[in-house]
């Protein structure tokens, strides 16, 4: 019997920390990373179903749309500690984590 791999916030944070450059690995709290992930999901929910396709994650234009949305959103949050230069690294780590999960749809 094979083990099913579903999304887990704690696993995602660990994965992201291991994915990003050493200089930002421990720079942000778990809550900071969760804020970024929540904002990413806000982006996905705002997109048309046709645009939300994992194949688009390799597309630099689509990745830049996610990054720009997240940057714009978290800039408005007075509690945000994430530096804008680090956003893309963190997003790429989250997307790589998502790629390790089983497709449930």
PASEBA-1860 file (N, C-alpha, C; in nm, 3 decimals):
! residues 105
1> XXXXXXXX> 0.085/-0.117/0.000/0.000/0.000/0.000/0.090/0.124/0.000 ~ 0.065/0.217/-0.089/0.148/0.337/-0.096/0.094/0.446/-0.005 ~ 0.186/0.528/0.043/0.148/0.638/0.131/0.103/0.757/0.046 ~ -0.007/0.818/0.086/-0.058/0.934/0.014/0.004/1.060/0.073 ~ 0.041/1.152/-0.013/0.110/1.273/0.028/0.020/1.394/0.003 ~ -0.037/1.449/0.111/-0.125/1.565/0.101/-0.060/1.687/0.165 ~ -0.115/1.804/0.137/-0.061/1.929/0.188/-0.064/1.933/0.341 ~ 0.047/1.975/0.400/0.057/1.994/0.544/0.138/2.123/0.565
9> XXXXXXXX> 0.080/2.217/0.641/0.146/2.348/0.661/0.286/2.332/0.720 ~ 0.300/2.247/0.819/0.430/2.230/0.883/0.533/2.171/0.787 ~ 0.490/2.072/0.708/0.581/2.015/0.607/0.617/2.118/0.502 ~ 0.519/2.199/0.464/0.545/2.303/0.363/0.650/2.402/0.414 ~ 0.637/2.444/0.538/0.733/2.539/0.594/0.873/2.478/0.599 ~ 0.882/2.353/0.643/1.013/2.285/0.647/1.072/2.276/0.507 ~ 0.989/2.239/0.410/1.036/2.225/0.273/1.086/2.360/0.220 ~ 1.009/2.465/0.242/1.046/2.598/0.195/1.179/2.640/0.257
17> XXXXXXXX> 1.193/2.620/0.386/1.318/2.657/0.454/1.438/2.584/0.394 ~ 1.420/2.459/0.354/1.529/2.383/0.293/1.552/2.421/0.148 ~ 1.452/2.479/0.085/1.461/2.514/-0.058/1.529/2.649/-0.080 ~ 1.499/2.745/0.004/1.547/2.883/-0.018/1.696/2.895/0.010 ~ 1.758/3.003/-0.040/1.901/3.025/-0.011/1.928/3.034/0.139 ~ 2.045/2.993/0.178/2.085/2.991/0.319/2.061/3.125/0.388 ~ 2.079/3.233/0.315/2.067/3.367/0.374/1.926/3.400/0.423 ~ 1.826/3.328/0.372/1.689/3.356/0.418/1.623/3.236/0.484
25> XXXXXXXX> 1.696/3.127/0.498/1.641/3.003/0.553/1.571/3.023/0.688 ~ 1.633/3.096/0.778/1.576/3.116/0.912/1.544/3.263/0.939 ~ 1.530/3.339/0.835/1.508/3.483/0.847/1.365/3.517/0.890 ~ 1.271/3.430/0.856/1.130/3.459/0.879/1.067/3.356/0.970 ~ 0.967/3.401/1.045/0.894/3.311/1.134/0.801/3.221/1.051 ~ 0.754/3.116/1.116/0.656/3.029/1.051/0.533/3.110/1.012 ~ 0.491/3.203/1.098/0.374/3.286/1.067/0.397/3.374/0.946 ~ 0.519/3.424/0.928/0.550/3.504/0.809/0.533/3.419/0.683
33> XXXXXXXX> 0.583/3.298/0.688/0.573/3.208/0.571/0.428/3.169/0.547 ~ 0.353/3.147/0.653/0.210/3.116/0.638/0.134/3.232/0.575 ~ 0.169/3.354/0.612/0.107/3.472/0.551/0.132/3.472/0.400 ~ 0.255/3.443/0.361/0.288/3.438/0.219/0.208/3.327/0.149 ~ 0.200/3.209/0.210/0.125/3.099/0.149/-0.023/3.134/0.138 ~ -0.080/3.194/0.241/-0.221/3.235/0.236/-0.244/3.335/0.124 ~ -0.150/3.425/0.106/-0.163/3.526/0.000/-0.153/3.461/-0.137 ~ -0.068/3.360/-0.150/-0.061/3.285/-0.276/-0.196/3.221/-0.307
41> XXXXXXXX> -0.258/3.162/-0.206/-0.387/3.096/-0.228/-0.495/3.198/-0.262 ~ -0.485/3.318/-0.208/-0.577/3.425/-0.248/-0.562/3.452/-0.398 ~ -0.438/3.452/-0.445/-0.413/3.472/-0.588/-0.479/3.360/-0.669 ~ -0.455/3.235/-0.627/-0.511/3.122/-0.702/-0.663/3.127/-0.704 ~ -0.725/3.166/-0.594/-0.870/3.176/-0.588/-0.923/3.288/-0.677 ~ -0.843/3.391/-0.698/-0.886/3.504/-0.780/-0.872/3.474/-0.929 ~ -0.800/3.370/-0.962/-0.777/3.334/-1.102/-0.892/3.251/-1.157 ~ -0.908/3.257/-1.289/-1.004/3.169/-1.354/-0.954/3.027/-1.343
49> XXXXXXXX> -1.046/2.931/-1.339/-1.007/2.791/-1.329/-0.914/2.750/-1.442 ~ -0.931/2.807/-1.560/-0.846/2.772/-1.675/-0.703/2.817/-1.653 ~ -0.683/2.926/-1.579/-0.548/2.976/-1.553/-0.477/2.898/-1.444 ~ -0.555/2.837/-1.354/-0.496/2.763/-1.242/-0.461/2.623/-1.290 ~ -0.339/2.609/-1.336/-0.290/2.483/-1.390/-0.145/2.469/-1.347 ~ -0.112/2.357/-1.284/0.024/2.339/-1.236/0.127/2.351/-1.346 ~ 0.088/2.323/-1.471/0.182/2.339/-1.582/0.225/2.484/-1.597 ~ 0.140/2.578/-1.555/0.174/2.719/-1.564/0.283/2.760/-1.465
57> XXXXXXXX> 0.305/2.679/-1.360/0.403/2.716/-1.258/0.544/2.724/-1.316 ~ 0.570/2.653/-1.423/0.701/2.659/-1.489/0.711/2.779/-1.583 ~ 0.601/2.845/-1.604/0.595/2.959/-1.695/0.636/3.085/-1.619 ~ 0.742/3.150/-1.664/0.797/3.267/-1.595/0.695/3.381/-1.587 ~ 0.613/3.397/-1.689/0.513/3.504/-1.688/0.410/3.477/-1.578 ~ 0.364/3.353/-1.568/0.267/3.317/-1.465/0.329/3.330/-1.326 ~ 0.454/3.285/-1.311/0.524/3.298/-1.184/0.535/3.445/-1.144 ~ 0.566/3.530/-1.239/0.576/3.673/-1.210/0.442/3.732/-1.169
65> XXXXXXXX> 0.333/3.680/-1.224/0.199/3.727/-1.182/0.175/3.692/-1.037 ~ 0.214/3.572/-0.997/0.198/3.532/-0.856/0.284/3.621/-0.768 ~ 0.410/3.638/-0.805/0.504/3.719/-0.726/0.451/3.862/-0.712 ~ 0.409/3.922/-0.821/0.360/4.060/-0.816/0.236/4.072/-0.728 ~ 0.146/3.976/-0.738/0.025/3.977/-0.654/0.063/3.969/-0.507 ~ 0.150/3.876/-0.474/0.190/3.857/-0.333/0.260/3.981/-0.281 ~ 0.352/4.036/-0.359/0.423/4.156/-0.314/0.326/4.271/-0.288 ~ 0.236/4.292/-0.380/0.138/4.400/-0.365/0.053/4.380/-0.240
73> XXXXXXXX> 0.012/4.257/-0.216/-0.074/4.228/-0.102/-0.001/4.240/0.031 ~ 0.119/4.183/0.040/0.186/4.184/0.170/0.246/4.320/0.205 ~ 0.267/4.403/0.104/0.312/4.541/0.132/0.209/4.616/0.216 ~ 0.082/4.581/0.197/-0.027/4.648/0.267/-0.041/4.600/0.411 ~ 0.022/4.489/0.445/0.008/4.431/0.578/0.112/4.492/0.671 ~ 0.070/4.566/0.773/0.166/4.630/0.862/0.250/4.531/0.943 ~ 0.203/4.408/0.955/0.277/4.307/1.031/0.371/4.225/0.944 ~ 0.372/4.251/0.814/0.457/4.175/0.724/0.604/4.202/0.751
81> XXXXXXXX> 0.683/4.096/0.762/0.827/4.108/0.784/0.907/4.063/0.662 ~ 0.840/4.011/0.561/0.910/3.956/0.445/0.958/4.068/0.354 ~ 1.087/4.064/0.324/1.146/4.162/0.232/1.108/4.126/0.090 ~ 1.082/4.226/0.010/1.035/4.205/-0.127/1.134/4.123/-0.210 ~ 1.262/4.137/-0.185/1.363/4.061/-0.260/1.357/3.911/-0.231 ~ 1.294/3.873/-0.120/1.288/3.733/-0.081/1.159/3.664/-0.125 ~ 1.062/3.740/-0.169/0.930/3.685/-0.200/0.938/3.575/-0.306 ~ 1.009/3.599/-0.414/1.013/3.502/-0.523/1.076/3.370/-0.477
89> XXXXXXXX> 1.182/3.376/-0.398/1.244/3.253/-0.347/1.145/3.172/-0.264 ~ 1.072/3.240/-0.177/0.975/3.172/-0.091/0.861/3.112/-0.172 ~ 0.813/3.185/-0.272/0.706/3.135/-0.358/0.753/3.013/-0.436 ~ 0.873/3.020/-0.490/0.925/2.906/-0.565/0.938/2.783/-0.475 ~ 0.978/2.803/-0.350/0.985/2.692/-0.256/0.849/2.631/-0.231 ~ 0.747/2.716/-0.217/0.612/2.665/-0.194/0.562/2.589/-0.317 ~ 0.588/2.640/-0.434/0.544/2.572/-0.556/0.616/2.438/-0.573 ~ 0.743/2.433/-0.537/0.817/2.307/-0.543/0.760/2.207/-0.444
97> XXXXXXXX> 0.722/2.256/-0.326/0.657/2.167/-0.229/0.527/2.112/-0.287 ~ 0.447/2.198/-0.347/0.320/2.154/-0.408/0.345/2.045/-0.512 ~ 0.455/2.055/-0.585/0.485/1.958/-0.689/0.514/1.819/-0.632 ~ 0.547/1.810/-0.503/0.575/1.681/-0.440/0.447/1.612/-0.392 ~ 0.335/1.680/-0.397/0.211/1.627/-0.343/0.134/1.546/-0.445 ~ 0.049/1.459/-0.394/-0.038/1.379/-0.481/-0.148/1.468/-0.535 ~ -0.183/1.449/-0.659/-0.292/1.523/-0.723/-0.424/1.461/-0.678 ~ -0.505/1.540/-0.610/-0.630/1.485/-0.557/-0.752/1.519/-0.643
105> X> -0.730/1.586/-0.754/-0.844/1.624/-0.839/-0.846/1.545/-0.967
END
